[in-house]
């Protein structure tokens, strides 16, 4: 049996990132129209937006602040990454988190 080499021992470096969780919150301004008697006639949502955060583990966060890349699956429109956080500890994989806002009607 051959002696183990340096590459056979120890922890291997993870060189990719894996998302662990995604949270998306949608919101909008609700406008309600009433008639002259005060009865509700019509309601509509104006200026819909959403906020999102993505958490994961791996070598590095896959996006940069102010980036327009990294939207969670299923959301459309213009997004802006507003926060990026990375952390490292001796007892776990490197962790990262990013969050941002999305504007479905913007291009």
C-alpha positions, 0 to 999 in steps of 0.5 A: 500500500502506498503512503498517503500524499498531501492531497489525500489528507485534510479538508478539500477546498470547495470551489463552488457555491450552493444556495441553501434558502431563498425568501421572496416578499412581494408588496405593492401600494393598494389604491381603493376608489369609492363612489360618492356614497363612500362605497368601494367601487374598485381596487388595484395594486400600484407599483408592485415590488418585491424584496428577496434574500438568498443564503448559501454556502461555498467558496464565494458569494456568486453576486456583487453589490449593485449587480443586476444578476442573481434574481431568484427563480420565478421573479421577473423585472429589474433587480438590484442587489443591495446587500452582500454578506460573507462569513468564514469560521473554522468549524463550518463551510464559508457562508454567504448571503445577499439581498435586494429589491426587484421591480417587475414593471421596470426594464 
